């Protein structure tokens, strides 16, 4: 079983930055697509960013040019660098890993953007 441990969330002012990390247990990390979803209170969970095993990325329109997803296969870790944060970015952010037959989810980390 894969376990995903997220960190890096917190409170930040509008215009600030945070970097989220997601460390995966187990082997064969490098062959999986990984990414981030988020869910704001009262809202549906939405895709934020994803990265394939080959390094191809895509982003939600709302975060393009502000967020960057990356991965370090040697550390079994995926990152989400979030810049120019806005109040509407406030949500619980969930890391995921797609094994091909099952999607694993992290426990979520809270990001709050507020003055």
URRAZI-V890612 format. One record per residue. RES is the residue in three letters. SS is DSSP state (A for helix, B for strand, O for the rest). PHI is phi in whole degrees, -180 to 180 (NA if undefined). OMEGA is omega in whole degrees, -180 to 180 (none if undefined). Layout:
BEGIN
RES,SS,PHI,OMEGA  RES,SS,PHI,OMEGA
END
This chain:
BEGIN
UNK,O,NA,178  UNK,O,-87,175  UNK,O,-121,-179  UNK,B,-115,-179  UNK,B,-119,-176  UNK,B,-101,176  UNK,B,-155,174  UNK,O,107,179  UNK,O,-73,180  UNK,B,161,-180  UNK,B,-100,-180  UNK,B,-144,178  UNK,O,-78,174  UNK,O,-53,-176  UNK,O,89,-179  UNK,O,-83,-176  UNK,O,-133,171  UNK,B,-143,171  UNK,B,-123,176  UNK,B,-91,177  UNK,B,-125,177  UNK,B,-140,-179  UNK,B,-101,-177  UNK,B,-107,174  UNK,O,-87,176  UNK,O,85,-179  UNK,O,-103,177  UNK,O,63,178  UNK,A,-56,-171  UNK,A,-69,-177  UNK,A,-93,-174  UNK,O,-103,165  UNK,B,-74,178  UNK,B,-138,180  UNK,B,-176,-178  UNK,B,-133,165  UNK,B,-114,173  UNK,B,-142,179  UNK,B,-141,176  UNK,O,-89,179  UNK,O,-56,179  UNK,O,75,-178  UNK,O,-116,178  UNK,O,-78,176  UNK,O,-64,-177  UNK,B,-132,176  UNK,B,-70,175  UNK,B,-102,-177  UNK,B,-161,175  UNK,B,-143,177  UNK,B,-143,-179  UNK,O,-86,177  UNK,O,-61,179  UNK,O,-88,178  UNK,O,93,176  UNK,O,-71,-176  UNK,B,-126,165  UNK,B,-149,-171  UNK,B,-138,168  UNK,O,-65,180  UNK,O,-56,-176  UNK,O,-68,-178  UNK,O,-118,179  UNK,O,-56,179  UNK,O,75,176  UNK,O,-116,-178  UNK,B,-109,176  UNK,B,-136,175  UNK,B,-99,179  UNK,B,-149,179  UNK,B,-142,176  UNK,B,-123,-174  UNK,A,-66,178  UNK,A,-65,180  UNK,A,-103,-178  UNK,O,53,-172  UNK,B,-134,172  UNK,B,-115,-177  UNK,B,-123,170  UNK,B,-132,176  UNK,B,-86,-176  UNK,B,-117,179  UNK,O,-116,178  UNK,O,50,-174  UNK,O,-66,-179  UNK,O,-119,177  UNK,A,-55,180  UNK,A,-71,173  UNK,A,-80,180  UNK,O,-61,-177  UNK,B,-178,165  UNK,B,-89,-178  UNK,B,-102,-176  UNK,B,-118,173  UNK,B,-84,176  UNK,B,-139,177  UNK,B,-135,-178  UNK,B,-102,-179  UNK,O,-83,-177  UNK,O,107,176  UNK,O,-120,-179  UNK,O,-153,177  UNK,B,-107,179  UNK,B,-96,-178  UNK,B,-125,171  UNK,O,-78,-175  UNK,O,-80,-179  UNK,O,95,175  UNK,B,-135,-175  UNK,B,-81,171  UNK,B,-119,179  UNK,B,-123,180  UNK,B,-113,-174  UNK,O,-156,174  UNK,O,-78,none
END
